Amino acid sequence: MDATNKTTAANSTSPVSQDEIAALIAARSYDEPYRFGRKPTSRAPFPFTEREFARLLVVRSRLQSHGSAH
């Protein structure tokens, strides 16, 4: 009654062809690494809203100017 899970010997022991290996290697060469933690910019302030990002820039500039005065 378990007809849906039958595997044949040809399916389980068939070797991988050289063309399949070449295709896998070629596909891997087009992959690009995923970048985690992108810095917010004025064009893409995520995860902040534009207002929050502008406020952070103001606070950062005030802290930098205060730190350089001493």
N, C-alpha and C positions, 0 to 999 in steps of 0.2 A: 504493500500500500504506500510505500515511501518512494514513489516514482519521481517526485520533483527534485530529489537530492542525489540522483544517480550521476556518477562521474565515470567517464570512460578512461581507459588506460592512455589513449591518445591525447586527451586533454590534460591529464595530470603529469605526463612525462615529456610533453613536446618541448624541444629546446627553443630558445629564443634565437631568432634569425639575426644575422649581422645588420640587416636593414632596420630592424626594430631597435637594436642597440644604437645605431647611428642616429635614428630619429629621436631617441631619448636624450642622447648627448647634445644634439642640436637644439632641442627644446629647452634644455637647461641653460644653454648659453644666452638665451634671451631673457632669463629671469632677472629682475632687479630687486635688490634688497629693500625690505620695508623699513621706513624710517619712523621710529617711535619718538615722541616728545618733540614735535616741531615747535620752534619758538614763535610766539605770536608776533605778527607784523601789523602795520597799519592797514594792509589789504586783507589780512585774515587774522583778526584778533582772537580767534577761538582759543581758549574756552571762555573768553570774556566778551561782554558786549562792547560796542564802540565806546560808550560812556565810561565803563569800568576801565577799559584799556587806557583811555585818555587820562583818567584820574591816576592810574598807576604810573604813567609817564611823568605827570606833574610831581607826584610824590617822590619818584626816583630822582628827578632833577633837583628837587629841593634838598634831598638827603645828600646828593653828591656835592652840591654847592656849599652846604653846611659843613660837610666833612673836609672840604678843601680850604675852608676859611680858617680852620684851627691848625 
